[in-house]
């Protein structure tokens, strides 16, 4: 019972050794690490709702919420994004409302992240997001 999975690099897909800790639960430093060469981890947990944070130097941490049931195993495979990667995402909005609800950008503080919005002749919005 508990939670298990594999932690990998989101760019290369290679397994990584990452720290897995549970928010407001690991007061006795009972966190675990994913193991190489596979990147697998396993954490025994009783029934309940948990917030888990996966971290490694050189990577952005990732936090998820998981619900554990008695005598059940939850599988969560996690991908961590390494610092310093540049990604460009282009998406065509099909709505003609010209409203953007929310855009979250994750990038390096020392770099410039850009959002470019272009209204096409057809009335759709083309969003280009550059993440440094």
Residue, then its C-alpha position, 0 to 999 in steps of 0.5 A: x500500500x502507498x505510492x510508487x512510480x518512476x521519476x524521469x527527466x522531462x526532456x530526455x526521458x532518462x531516470x533520475x534520483x530525486x527526493x520524494x517528500x510529503x508536505x506536513x508529514x515528513x517531520x522526522x526526515x522520513x523522505x525517500x529517494x527514487x533509485x537508479x538505474x530505473x528511477x523508481x520510488x516507493x513510499x508506504x502510506x496509510x489511507x489519506x490525502x497527501x501532497x508530495x513534492x519531488x525535487x532534485x538539484x538542477x530541476x524545477x520541483x513538482x508537487x502533486x496531490x494523491x489520495x491513498x486508500x487502505x491496502x491500495x497502491x497509487x502509481x504516479x510517474x513523475x517528470x521533472x523539468x531541468x533548469x535552463x531549457x527553452x521551450x516554445x509553445x504555439x497554440x491556436x485559440x478557436x474561441x472568438x471571444x478574444x479573452x485569455x483566462x490564464x497563462x502560467x509561464x515557468x522559466x529562469x529568472x535571469x531570462x526573458x519570457x515572452x507572450x505574443x498574441x496575434x489576431x488573425x483575419x479569421x478572428x482567432x487568436x494565435x498565442x506564441x509563448x517562449x520560455x527561457 
